[in-house]
C-alpha cells in the first residue's frame, strides 16, 4: 500500500496534465477541478507518508546489456519533508490560481502546466539516482518555460521563457558532466550507494572530486539562479504571479539547494571539503549580496521579491557550501521556512496586482492598507518573516545560517550581515511605498479587497510563516530540516549583531521612504548601477553577439562558400555541364540519368563481384 | 514472412501502374507494412524467430543469396523505424493531380528500398536496396522539388554517388580480404580480416558510410536537399534512408575492430565538426526548413559519438551501452525529424512562407499545429519523456563508460563534453525558431492560417505517440536488443574474456553492486 501511494504521488499530476492536455482543453471548468483535485490528493498522500518508514522503490527504465538506468523513489526524512513543502505550497497556489486566472481563456493550458510542474518537482524530490534527478531537472525547466510563456503573444513573455530555458541549459551542461564524472569517481548514480564508495574517494584525487562537485553545482547555479546565471529569474516574473510564487520562489528554484543537500547527505560531507565547498559558499554569499543590492532599486513589486528570492537562495547555497557540521541543515531549514513566507509574499503581490488592475509599479500603488486590510496584514507577516523578526519562521532559519557562517567563515558572516541589513531596508521600502501613505495611481485608488478564494491561501501561508520555524512543527514535518542541538540565547553575539542589522535596516528604510512619492535615491550614480542590475544583461548580450551570433555567421559563410560552393559547387557545375552535353546528344533528362545512375551502380557491383 | 515487407510496397506500385487510386493504394500499402512490421517485432520479442526469413540463392559463384530476414535486434528496430515513418509519410503532403502516380510510386519505392536494406541479411542486397531507394529520391527532388531543384538534385546525386563509390570500394576490399565465399552477414561476420588491411578498409567504410549520413565535412548536400524535396521524401530520407550509413557502420565494425580504433581520433574530430560547426551553421539559418535540415545533420554527431565510444571500446573493454544508445537515438531521431519535416510542410501550406522573419504568433491561430510542432521540437532538443532524450543520455553515459577516476579525460570523454555543449546550441536554434514561428504577435504572412484538419493531424499524432511511448518506456525498444539469437554482441555480454585480465577496477565493484539491485 505505501508503495502504491509513493508511486501515485508521482504519477497523479502527470495523469492530470495528460488528461487535460488531450481531452479537456476546451472544457476549462473540468480541467481546473481535475488539476486541483490531483494536487490536493498528493498533499494528503504526502501527509500520510509522514508516518511511513524509509524505503527505496525502483523500476528499470532503460537497459543495455548489463547496464541499466532506474526510475526509483527514495522515501526518507528529507524527501518526506520536502514533499510537504512542494504539495502544500502547490495546493495553496492552485487554489489561489482558481480566482487569479478566472478570466484567462487559456486556463486549461495553465493548469495542465501546473500539473506538469508538480509531476516534475515531485520527481526531483523523490529521485533515487542522479540520472533520474537530471530527467526531472530538465522537466521542471520545461514546465517553467511553459508557464513563464503562458502569455506567449507578448514578446517579453516569449523572450523570458526562452531565456529561462537557455540559461538553465547552460547550467545543465556542467551538471551532466559533473554527474558523469561523479559516476566515474563513485561508481554509481544511485544516492543510496554513494556512501559505500567513500573509500574510493580517498584513493582518487580530491582535486578531481572537487571539480566534479563544482560541475554538479553548475546545475544548481542555473536552477537556483546563482550569479552569474541568475539573469533568467527576474525576467521569469513575466509569468502569471501564482507561478512565480510556486516555481520561482518556493520550490523549483530551491531544487539546486535540495540537490546539493541530497548529494552531501548521500556521498558524505567530505566531498564538499576543500576548494569545492569554499567556492560554492562564496558564490552563494556573493549572490545574496548582489541580489540584495539590486533589490533596493526595483520598482516592480514582483521584481523586488524576485531579487529577494535570489538573495535568500544565496544564503541557502552559502550554508550548504560551508560544509560545517550542521551548516547544510541550516540551509535546508531556511529553504523550508522561506518556501512558506516567500510564497505568501508572492501570492500577496498577486492579490495586490489583481486588485490594482494589473499595476505592478509600487510607486503607482500606495494606501493599500486602507483598502485591503486583510491582504495587507498577511503581507506584513510575510515581510516580517523575511526580515527575520523574532519569533517568526524566517528568524530561526536565518539565525542558524548566520551561526554556521560565524563558526566557519567569518568573512562570509560579515557579508551575510550586510545582506541582513539590506533585506529589512528594501522590504521596508516596498511595504511603505506600496501599502502606506495615500494612493498614487488609478488602480490603487479603486482597489478592493480580493475574493475569499484568494484570501484563504494567504491566511494559511501566514499561519505557516509564523509557526514553521518552531521546533515542534519543524520536527513533525521533517527532522531533516532541523537539528535539535541548536540552542538560542539572548547573549549570543550572532543574535545581537543580526538584531542590530535588522534595526538599522528597518530604521533607514523608514527614514528614507516615509511619505515619499518617488525614490529619493534614484539620482545617485551608485544606485543607478543597482537599478540597472550591475549591467549583467547588457554584458551577456554583447557576449552572445560576439561568441554566438558572430561565430555562427562566420561559420555559416565558410560552410556555404568553401565546403558548399567552391569544392562541391565546382563538381556540380562540371557534372551539370556534362549533363547538358549529354542532354544535347541524347535529349535525355534527369529521370533518365537517375535511372542510369542506379542501373550503372548495380551493374558495376554485379560485374565486380562476379568477375572475382 | 519478412519478405512481405518488401512485397507489399512493390504490389502497391504495380497496382498504381494498373490504374488504382495512387494515394489510397500508398496509404493501404504503408498500413499493411506497419501492421506486418509490428507483428514481426512482436514475434521477435516473444522469441519466435524461426521461419521468418528466406534466403534463396540468386548467384552461386560467389554465393549471393536474396537473404531477407531479421538479422538481430538492430534490424528489427530499423525495420520498425522504416514502417513507422513510411506510414506517416504516405499521409503527408500533396501534389498536383497529374503527379500523383509518380509521387506515390516514388514514395513506395523509397520505403521499399529502405526497409529492404534493413532486412537484408546479405551484404550485396543490403547495398543494392539502398542504391535503388536513392533513384526515386533524386527523381522526386528533380521533378517535384522546390527552389533550384535541378542543381540541388545534382548536388545530392554527386555527393551520394561519391559516398556510394567509396563505400563500394571499401566493401569490395573487405570481401576480398575476408576471403569469404558467402556474402551473408552470418558468414561474413565469422571471418577475420588481416591486420594490415584493417585501417584501409575502415577508412573507406567511414568515409563512404559517413558521406551517406552527412558526416562533416561531407554534409553540405543534406540541408538544401531536405529543404527542396517534397515532404514525404524528406521524411523518408532524413528519417530512415540516411540511417543506412550508421546501420552499416554499426553492422560491419566488428569485422575491422582494430582498423576502426585506428581512426578513432578522426571520427571524433569529424563528429565534433557535425556538432559544433554545423551547430553554428544551424543557428544562423533564416528559413525553418534549412534550419531543420542542418539540425538533422548536427544530430548525426551524437550517433557518431556513440559509435566512437563503441570503437574505442572495441580495442580494449566492452562498452555495453554504446550500441543500444546509438540504435535508440537513430530510431528517435528518425521519428522526430520526420515529424518536423511533415509539420513544416503544413506550415508552408498554411502561411506560404518558411522565412522566420515573416512568421510569428502562429500559436494563437493554429494551437494544434503549435502543440505538435512544439512537441517534436522539444523531442529533438532532448526533453526527457520523449524518445531522443533516452538515446542521448545513453550516448553520454556510453562516452564516460570507459573513464576511470585517476586517469585523465580521454578523447571520447572530451568529445562527450563538447557534445553536451551541443545541447545548448540545439536549444538555442530550436527555441529561437519556435519563438519566431509560433510565439509573439502575429506575423505578416499568417492572417488566414487555419489549424490542422484531422486528416493532417493524424500522421503527426501517430509519430508523437511513438515518441512518447518510446520516451517513457525505452525498454520496449531496447528489449528487442536483448538476447538476440544471432547477435554479435551477445556472447561478449555474458562474459567478457578481457575483463578479468584488467587490473582491479575501482569503478567496477560499486557498479556491479548497483546492477545487482
Interface residues (C-beta under 8 A of the other chain):
Chain A: X21 X58 X60 X61 X62 X63 X64 X65 X66 X67 X68 X69 X131 X134 X135 X136 X138 X139 X142 X149 X152 X153 X154 X155 X158 X159 X162 X165 X166 X169 X170 X172 X173 X176 X177 X180 X181 X183 X184 X185 X186 X187 X188 X189 X190 X193 X196 X197 X200 X203 X204 X205 X208 X209 X548 X549 X551 X552 X553 X555 X556 X559 X560 X563 X564 X568 X569 X571 X572 X575 X576 X579 X590 X591 X593 X594 X595 X597 X598 X601 X602 X604 X605 X608 X609 X610 X612
Chain B: X59 X62 X64 X124 X127 X128 X131 X132 X134 X135 X138 X139 X142 X143 X150 X151 X153 X154 X155 X157 X158 X159 X161 X164 X168 X172 X175 X176 X183 X217 X219 X220 X221 X277 X278 X280 X281 X283 X284 X285 X320 X321 X323 X324 X325 X328 X361 X363 X364 X371 X378 X382 X383 X384 X385 X389 X390 X393 X394 X396 X397 X399 X400 X401 X403 X404 X405 X406 X416 X417 X420 X421 X423 X424 X427 X428 X431 X432 X435 X438 X439 X440 X441 X473 X474 X475 X478 X479 X481 X482 X489 X493 X506 X507 X508 X509 X510 X511 X513 X514 X515 X517
